[in-house]
Amino acid sequence: LKEDMKLPKSYIFEIASNWKKIGISNAKQAYEYALQVNQPKNYETHSNDKRQNNRGRQNQFLSKEKTPKWLQNRDNQEDNKDINDDTLEEDRQAFLEKLNQKWKEEDN
């Protein structure tokens, strides 16, 4: 735009020749065409922005934490713990019986 808010002649003639090629003959058609042309452009720019944001995320270094094996196998250990508790109780009872027998022998 110039200082007096007028467009250069070459630009006006370029627009006029473009409208003639497209078949635009009045201002209403030109306005509708401008809306039609700009609408997909806005959609494309939004989709391009999303793609660019995703590219930036993909290129970032992703750190991965290694989970210790004992933590991964924790569920299996709980099942084993129940079994171990049963065998521990049996061993405890057997030990107490032997201990009581030895005490009785020592008392006699």
DSSP file (Angstrom, degrees, kcal/mol; ACC not computed):
  #  RESIDUE AA STRUCTURE BP1 BP2  ACC     N-H-->O    O-->H-N    N-H-->O    O-->H-N    TCO  KAPPA ALPHA  PHI   PSI    X-CA   Y-CA   Z-CA
    1    1 A L              0   0    0      0, 0.0     6,-0.2     0, 0.0     2,-0.1   0.000 360.0 360.0 360.0 142.3    0.0    0.0    0.0
    2    2 A K    >   -     0   0    0      4,-1.9     3,-1.6     1,-0.1     5,-0.0  -0.313 360.0 -94.2 -86.4 178.1    1.1    3.5   -0.7
    3    3 A E  T 3  S+     0   0    0      1,-0.3    -1,-0.1     2,-0.1     0, 0.0   0.818 125.5  53.9 -65.1 -30.7    0.8    6.3    1.7
    4    4 A D  T 3  S-     0   0    0      2,-0.1    -1,-0.3     1,-0.0     3,-0.1   0.192 119.6-108.3 -91.3  18.5   -2.5    7.5    0.2
    5    5 A M  S <  S+     0   0    0     -3,-1.6     2,-0.4     1,-0.2    -2,-0.1   0.784  76.8 132.4  63.3  32.3   -4.0    3.9    0.8
    6    6 A K        -     0   0    0      0, 0.0    -4,-1.9     0, 0.0    -1,-0.2  -0.886  54.3-125.4-112.4 146.0   -4.0    3.1   -3.0
    7    7 A L        -     0   0    0     -2,-0.4     5,-0.0    -6,-0.2     2,-0.0  -0.570  35.4 -96.0 -85.2 151.2   -2.7   -0.1   -4.5
    8    8 A P     >  -     0   0    0      0, 0.0     4,-2.0     0, 0.0     3,-0.3  -0.350  30.4-122.2 -64.2 148.3   -0.1    0.0   -7.3
    9    9 A K  H  > S+     0   0    0      1,-0.2     4,-2.8     2,-0.2     5,-0.2   0.887 110.8  56.0 -60.4 -41.2   -1.5   -0.3  -10.8
   10   10 A S  H  > S+     0   0    0      1,-0.2     4,-1.9     2,-0.2    -1,-0.2   0.886 107.9  48.8 -61.3 -38.0    0.5   -3.4  -11.7
   11   11 A Y  H  > S+     0   0    0     -3,-0.3     4,-2.2     2,-0.2    -1,-0.2   0.910 111.2  49.6 -67.2 -42.2   -1.0   -5.2   -8.7
   12   12 A I  H  X S+     0   0    0     -4,-2.0     4,-2.5     1,-0.2    -2,-0.2   0.916 111.5  48.6 -63.5 -43.6   -4.5   -4.1   -9.6
   13   13 A F  H  X S+     0   0    0     -4,-2.8     4,-2.4     2,-0.2    -1,-0.2   0.862 109.3  53.4 -65.9 -34.8   -4.0   -5.3  -13.2
   14   14 A E  H  X S+     0   0    0     -4,-1.9     4,-2.0    -5,-0.2    -2,-0.2   0.927 110.9  45.8 -63.9 -44.9   -2.6   -8.6  -11.9
   15   15 A I  H  X S+     0   0    0     -4,-2.2     4,-2.6     2,-0.2    -2,-0.2   0.918 112.5  51.3 -63.6 -43.7   -5.7   -9.2   -9.8
   16   16 A A  H  X S+     0   0    0     -4,-2.5     4,-2.1     1,-0.2    -2,-0.2   0.900 110.6  47.7 -62.6 -41.7   -8.0   -8.2  -12.7
   17   17 A S  H  X S+     0   0    0     -4,-2.4     4,-2.0     2,-0.2    -1,-0.2   0.875 111.2  51.8 -68.1 -35.5   -6.3  -10.7  -15.1
   18   18 A N  H  X S+     0   0    0     -4,-2.0     4,-2.0    -5,-0.2    -2,-0.2   0.931 110.3  47.9 -64.1 -45.6   -6.5  -13.4  -12.5
   19   19 A W  H  X>S+     0   0    0     -4,-2.6     5,-2.6     1,-0.2     4,-2.1   0.882 109.5  53.8 -62.7 -38.7  -10.2  -12.8  -12.0
   20   20 A K  H  <5S+     0   0    0     -4,-2.1    -1,-0.2     1,-0.2    -2,-0.2   0.906 108.7  48.9 -63.9 -41.2  -10.8  -12.8  -15.7
   21   21 A K  H  <5S+     0   0    0     -4,-2.0    -1,-0.2     1,-0.2    -2,-0.2   0.882 114.7  45.0 -63.8 -38.6   -9.1  -16.2  -16.0
   22   22 A I  H  <5S-     0   0    0     -4,-2.0    -2,-0.2    -5,-0.1    -1,-0.2   0.771 116.3-114.5 -77.9 -26.6  -11.2  -17.6  -13.2
   23   23 A G  T  <5 +     0   0    0     -4,-2.1     2,-0.4     1,-0.3    -3,-0.2   0.681  58.0 155.9  99.7  22.6  -14.4  -16.1  -14.6
   24   24 A I      < +     0   0    0     -5,-2.6    -1,-0.3    -6,-0.1    -2,-0.1  -0.697  10.1 168.3 -83.8 128.7  -15.1  -13.6  -11.8
   25   25 A S        +     0   0    0     -2,-0.4     2,-0.3     1,-0.1    -1,-0.1   0.539  56.9  31.0-120.1  -9.9  -17.3  -10.7  -13.1
   26   26 A N  S  > S-     0   0    0      1,-0.1     4,-1.7     0, 0.0     5,-0.1  -0.907  81.1-103.2-143.5 173.7  -18.4   -8.9   -9.9
   27   27 A A  H  > S+     0   0    0     -2,-0.3     4,-2.5     1,-0.2     5,-0.2   0.839 115.4  58.0 -67.9 -34.5  -17.3   -8.0   -6.4
   28   28 A K  H  > S+     0   0    0      1,-0.2     4,-2.4     2,-0.2    -1,-0.2   0.928 108.0  46.2 -63.4 -44.6  -19.6  -10.6   -4.8
   29   29 A Q  H  > S+     0   0    0      1,-0.2     4,-2.5     2,-0.2    -1,-0.2   0.890 112.0  51.9 -63.5 -38.9  -18.0  -13.4   -6.8
   30   30 A A  H  X S+     0   0    0     -4,-1.7     4,-2.3     2,-0.2    -2,-0.2   0.905 109.9  48.8 -64.1 -41.4  -14.6  -12.1   -5.9
   31   31 A Y  H  X S+     0   0    0     -4,-2.5     4,-2.2     2,-0.2    -2,-0.2   0.929 112.4  47.4 -64.5 -46.1  -15.4  -12.0   -2.2
   32   32 A E  H  X S+     0   0    0     -4,-2.4     4,-2.4     1,-0.2    -2,-0.2   0.895 112.2  50.7 -62.8 -40.1  -16.7  -15.6   -2.3
   33   33 A Y  H  X S+     0   0    0     -4,-2.5     4,-2.7     2,-0.2    -1,-0.2   0.907 108.7  51.4 -63.8 -41.2  -13.7  -16.7   -4.2
   34   34 A A  H  X S+     0   0    0     -4,-2.3     4,-2.2     1,-0.2    -2,-0.2   0.904 111.2  47.6 -63.7 -40.8  -11.4  -15.0   -1.6
   35   35 A L  H  X S+     0   0    0     -4,-2.2     4,-1.9     2,-0.2    -1,-0.2   0.914 112.8  49.3 -64.7 -41.9  -13.2  -16.8    1.2
   36   36 A Q  H  < S+     0   0    0     -4,-2.4    -2,-0.2     1,-0.2    -1,-0.2   0.901 113.0  46.2 -64.7 -41.7  -13.0  -20.1   -0.6
   37   37 A V  H  X S+     0   0    0     -4,-2.7     4,-0.9     1,-0.2    -1,-0.2   0.893 115.0  46.1 -69.3 -40.3   -9.3  -19.8   -1.3
   38   38 A N  H  X S+     0   0    0     -4,-2.2     4,-2.1    -5,-0.2    -1,-0.2   0.784 101.0  66.8 -76.8 -27.3   -8.3  -18.6    2.2
   39   39 A Q  H  X S+     0   0    0     -4,-1.9     4,-1.8     1,-0.2     3,-0.2   0.959 104.3  40.6 -64.1 -52.9  -10.3  -21.3    4.1
   40   40 A P  H  > S+     0   0    0      0, 0.0     4,-2.8     0, 0.0    -1,-0.2   0.856 111.8  59.5 -63.0 -30.5   -8.3  -24.4    3.0
   41   41 A K  H  X S+     0   0    0     -4,-0.9     4,-2.3     1,-0.2    -2,-0.2   0.920 104.9  48.2 -63.0 -42.5   -5.1  -22.4    3.4
   42   42 A N  H  X S+     0   0    0     -4,-2.1     4,-2.0     2,-0.2    -1,-0.2   0.903 111.8  50.5 -62.7 -40.5   -6.0  -21.8    7.1
   43   43 A Y  H  X S+     0   0    0     -4,-1.8     4,-2.3     1,-0.2    -2,-0.2   0.922 110.5  49.3 -63.4 -43.3   -6.7  -25.5    7.5
   44   44 A E  H  X S+     0   0    0     -4,-2.8     4,-2.7     1,-0.2    -2,-0.2   0.894 109.2  51.5 -64.2 -39.7   -3.4  -26.4    5.9
   45   45 A T  H  X S+     0   0    0     -4,-2.3     4,-2.3     2,-0.2    -1,-0.2   0.894 110.1  49.4 -67.1 -36.8   -1.4  -24.1    8.0
   46   46 A H  H  X S+     0   0    0     -4,-2.0     4,-2.1     2,-0.2    -2,-0.2   0.923 112.9  46.7 -66.2 -42.0   -3.0  -25.5   11.2
   47   47 A S  H  X S+     0   0    0     -4,-2.3     4,-2.2     1,-0.2    -2,-0.2   0.886 112.4  50.7 -67.5 -36.0   -2.2  -29.0   10.1
   48   48 A N  H  X S+     0   0    0     -4,-2.7     4,-2.7     2,-0.2    -1,-0.2   0.894 107.9  53.2 -66.5 -38.7    1.4  -28.0    9.2
   49   49 A D  H  X S+     0   0    0     -4,-2.3     4,-2.4     1,-0.2    -2,-0.2   0.920 109.3  48.8 -60.6 -42.9    1.8  -26.4   12.6
   50   50 A K  H  X S+     0   0    0     -4,-2.1     4,-2.4     1,-0.2    -1,-0.2   0.917 111.2  49.8 -63.4 -42.3    0.7  -29.7   14.2
   51   51 A R  H  X S+     0   0    0     -4,-2.2     4,-2.3     1,-0.2    -2,-0.2   0.917 110.8  49.4 -62.6 -42.1    3.1  -31.7   12.1
   52   52 A Q  H  X S+     0   0    0     -4,-2.7     4,-2.0     1,-0.2    -1,-0.2   0.895 110.3  50.6 -65.7 -38.5    6.0  -29.3   12.9
   53   53 A N  H  X S+     0   0    0     -4,-2.4     4,-1.7     1,-0.2    -1,-0.2   0.908 110.6  49.5 -64.2 -40.6    5.2  -29.6   16.6
   54   54 A N  H  X S+     0   0    0     -4,-2.4     4,-2.2     1,-0.2    -2,-0.2   0.883 107.7  54.5 -66.2 -37.0    5.2  -33.4   16.4
   55   55 A R  H  X S+     0   0    0     -4,-2.3     4,-1.9     1,-0.2    -1,-0.2   0.916 106.3  52.0 -62.1 -41.5    8.5  -33.4   14.5
   56   56 A G  H  X S+     0   0    0     -4,-2.0     4,-0.7     1,-0.2    -1,-0.2   0.884 110.4  48.1 -62.4 -37.9   10.0  -31.4   17.3
   57   57 A R  H >< S+     0   0    0     -4,-1.7     3,-0.5     1,-0.2    -1,-0.2   0.870 108.7  53.6 -70.8 -35.9    8.8  -33.9   19.9
   58   58 A Q  H 3< S+     0   0    0     -4,-2.2    -1,-0.2     1,-0.2    -2,-0.2   0.857 107.3  51.3 -67.4 -33.9   10.1  -36.8   17.9
   59   59 A N  H 3< S+     0   0    0     -4,-1.9    -1,-0.2    -5,-0.2    -2,-0.2   0.643  88.5 101.3 -80.0 -13.6   13.6  -35.4   17.7
   60   60 A Q  S << S-     0   0    0     -4,-0.7     2,-0.4    -3,-0.5    -3,-0.0  -0.392  85.3-103.5 -70.9 150.0   13.8  -34.8   21.4
   61   61 A F        -     0   0    0     -2,-0.1     2,-0.6     1,-0.0    -1,-0.1  -0.597  33.6-153.3 -74.6 125.9   15.8  -37.3   23.4
   62   62 A L        -     0   0    0     -2,-0.4     2,-0.4    -4,-0.1    -1,-0.0  -0.895   5.1-148.3-103.6 123.0   13.5  -39.6   25.3
   63   63 A S        -     0   0    0     -2,-0.6     2,-0.5     2,-0.0    -2,-0.0  -0.714   8.8-155.9 -90.2 140.8   14.9  -41.1   28.5
   64   64 A K        -     0   0    0     -2,-0.4     2,-0.4     2,-0.0    -2,-0.0  -0.963   7.8-141.0-118.5 128.5   13.8  -44.5   29.5
   65   65 A E        -     0   0    0     -2,-0.5     2,-0.6     1,-0.0    -2,-0.0  -0.705  15.8-134.4 -86.5 136.7   13.9  -45.7   33.1
   66   66 A K        -     0   0    0     -2,-0.4    -1,-0.0     0, 0.0    -2,-0.0  -0.801  15.1-140.8 -91.6 127.4   14.9  -49.2   33.6
   67   67 A T        -     0   0    0     -2,-0.6     5,-0.1     1,-0.1     0, 0.0  -0.738  24.4-113.9 -87.0 130.6   12.7  -51.0   36.0
   68   68 A P    >>  -     0   0    0      0, 0.0     4,-1.8     0, 0.0     3,-0.6  -0.278  19.0-123.2 -62.6 149.4   14.6  -53.4   38.3
   69   69 A K  H 3> S+     0   0    0      1,-0.2     4,-2.5     2,-0.2     5,-0.1   0.858 110.6  58.9 -63.0 -35.3   13.8  -57.1   37.8
   70   70 A W  H 34 S+     0   0    0      1,-0.2    -1,-0.2     2,-0.2     7,-0.2   0.830 107.1  48.0 -65.7 -28.5   12.8  -57.5   41.5
   71   71 A L  H X4 S+     0   0    0     -3,-0.6     3,-1.0     2,-0.2     4,-0.3   0.868 111.5  49.0 -77.7 -36.6   10.1  -54.9   40.9
   72   72 A Q  H 3< S+     0   0    0     -4,-1.8     3,-0.5     1,-0.2     4,-0.2   0.875 114.8  45.4 -66.9 -36.4    8.8  -56.5   37.8
   73   73 A N  T 3X S+     0   0    0     -4,-2.5     4,-2.1     1,-0.2    -1,-0.2   0.244  80.4 108.3 -91.3  13.5    8.7  -59.9   39.5
   74   74 A R  H <> S+     0   0    0     -3,-1.0     4,-1.7     1,-0.2    -1,-0.2   0.873  75.9  53.1 -60.9 -38.7    7.0  -58.5   42.6
   75   75 A D  H  > S+     0   0    0     -3,-0.5     4,-1.4    -4,-0.3    -1,-0.2   0.909 109.8  48.3 -64.1 -41.0    3.7  -60.2   41.8
   76   76 A N  H  > S+     0   0    0      1,-0.2     4,-2.1    -4,-0.2    -1,-0.2   0.874 108.6  54.7 -65.7 -36.3    5.4  -63.6   41.4
   77   77 A Q  H  X S+     0   0    0     -4,-2.1     4,-2.3     1,-0.2    -1,-0.2   0.836 101.8  57.3 -67.9 -31.9    7.2  -63.1   44.7
   78   78 A E  H  X S+     0   0    0     -4,-1.7     4,-1.6     2,-0.2    -1,-0.2   0.902 107.6  47.8 -65.8 -39.0    3.9  -62.4   46.5
   79   79 A D  H  X S+     0   0    0     -4,-1.4     4,-1.5     1,-0.2    -2,-0.2   0.925 113.9  47.1 -64.2 -43.5    2.6  -65.8   45.4
   80   80 A N  H  X S+     0   0    0     -4,-2.1     4,-3.1     1,-0.2    -2,-0.2   0.832 105.7  60.8 -65.5 -31.7    5.9  -67.4   46.5
   81   81 A K  H  X S+     0   0    0     -4,-2.3     4,-2.6     2,-0.2    -1,-0.2   0.891 102.2  50.9 -64.5 -39.8    5.7  -65.5   49.8
   82   82 A D  H  X S+     0   0    0     -4,-1.6     4,-1.7     2,-0.2    -1,-0.2   0.921 113.4  45.2 -63.0 -42.7    2.4  -67.3   50.6
   83   83 A I  H  X S+     0   0    0     -4,-1.5     4,-2.2     1,-0.2    -2,-0.2   0.918 113.3  50.3 -65.5 -42.8    4.0  -70.6   49.9
   84   84 A N  H  X S+     0   0    0     -4,-3.1     4,-2.7     1,-0.2    -2,-0.2   0.866 106.4  55.8 -64.1 -36.2    7.1  -69.7   51.9
   85   85 A D  H  X S+     0   0    0     -4,-2.6     4,-2.1     2,-0.2    -1,-0.2   0.899 107.9  48.8 -62.9 -40.1    5.0  -68.6   54.8
   86   86 A D  H  X S+     0   0    0     -4,-1.7     4,-2.0     2,-0.2    -2,-0.2   0.938 114.5  43.7 -65.5 -46.6    3.3  -72.0   54.9
   87   87 A T  H  X S+     0   0    0     -4,-2.2     4,-2.6     1,-0.2    -2,-0.2   0.866 112.0  54.7 -67.8 -34.5    6.7  -73.9   54.8
   88   88 A L  H  X S+     0   0    0     -4,-2.7     4,-2.4    -5,-0.2    -1,-0.2   0.911 107.8  49.2 -63.5 -41.9    8.1  -71.5   57.3
   89   89 A E  H  X S+     0   0    0     -4,-2.1     4,-2.3     2,-0.2    -2,-0.2   0.899 111.4  49.4 -65.3 -39.5    5.3  -72.2   59.8
   90   90 A E  H  X S+     0   0    0     -4,-2.0     4,-2.3     2,-0.2    -2,-0.2   0.935 112.3  47.7 -64.0 -45.5    5.8  -76.0   59.3
   91   91 A D  H  X S+     0   0    0     -4,-2.6     4,-2.5     1,-0.2    -2,-0.2   0.887 110.8  52.6 -61.8 -38.9    9.6  -75.6   59.9
   92   92 A R  H  X S+     0   0    0     -4,-2.4     4,-2.6     2,-0.2    -1,-0.2   0.919 109.4  47.9 -63.8 -44.3    8.9  -73.5   63.0
   93   93 A Q  H  X S+     0   0    0     -4,-2.3     4,-2.2     1,-0.2    -1,-0.2   0.917 112.2  49.5 -63.8 -42.2    6.6  -76.0   64.5
   94   94 A A  H  X S+     0   0    0     -4,-2.3     4,-2.1     1,-0.2    -2,-0.2   0.909 111.5  49.4 -63.9 -41.4    9.1  -78.8   63.8
   95   95 A F  H  X S+     0   0    0     -4,-2.5     4,-2.7     1,-0.2    -2,-0.2   0.918 110.1  50.5 -63.6 -44.1   11.9  -76.8   65.4
   96   96 A L  H  X S+     0   0    0     -4,-2.6     4,-2.6     1,-0.2    -1,-0.2   0.887 109.3  51.5 -63.1 -38.3    9.8  -76.0   68.5
   97   97 A E  H  X S+     0   0    0     -4,-2.2     4,-2.2     2,-0.2    -1,-0.2   0.931 112.0  46.0 -63.7 -44.9    8.9  -79.7   68.9
   98   98 A K  H  X S+     0   0    0     -4,-2.1     4,-2.3     2,-0.2    -2,-0.2   0.908 112.8  50.9 -63.4 -41.1   12.6  -80.7   68.8
   99   99 A L  H  X S+     0   0    0     -4,-2.7     4,-2.1     1,-0.2    -2,-0.2   0.916 110.4  48.6 -63.1 -43.5   13.5  -77.9   71.2
  100  100 A N  H  X S+     0   0    0     -4,-2.6     4,-2.1     1,-0.2    -1,-0.2   0.884 110.0  52.4 -64.5 -38.0   10.8  -79.0   73.6
  101  101 A Q  H  X S+     0   0    0     -4,-2.2     4,-2.1     1,-0.2    -2,-0.2   0.914 109.5  49.0 -63.9 -42.1   12.0  -82.6   73.4
  102  102 A K  H  X S+     0   0    0     -4,-2.3     4,-2.2     1,-0.2    -2,-0.2   0.893 110.5  50.8 -65.3 -38.9   15.6  -81.6   74.2
  103  103 A W  H  X S+     0   0    0     -4,-2.1     4,-1.9     1,-0.2    -1,-0.2   0.887 109.7  50.2 -65.8 -38.1   14.5  -79.5   77.2
  104  104 A K  H  X S+     0   0    0     -4,-2.1     4,-1.4     1,-0.2    -1,-0.2   0.899 110.3  50.2 -66.8 -38.3   12.5  -82.4   78.5
  105  105 A E  H  < S+     0   0    0     -4,-2.1    -2,-0.2     1,-0.2    -1,-0.2   0.887 110.5  49.7 -66.2 -37.7   15.6  -84.7   78.1
  106  106 A E  H  < S+     0   0    0     -4,-2.2    -1,-0.2     1,-0.2    -2,-0.2   0.847 107.8  53.9 -70.1 -33.0   17.7  -82.2   79.9
  107  107 A D  H  <        0   0    0     -4,-1.9    -1,-0.2     1,-0.2    -2,-0.2   0.825 360.0 360.0 -70.3 -30.1   15.2  -81.9   82.8
  108  108 A N     <        0   0    0     -4,-1.4    -1,-0.2    -5,-0.1    -2,-0.2   0.467 360.0 360.0 -79.9 360.0   15.3  -85.7   83.3
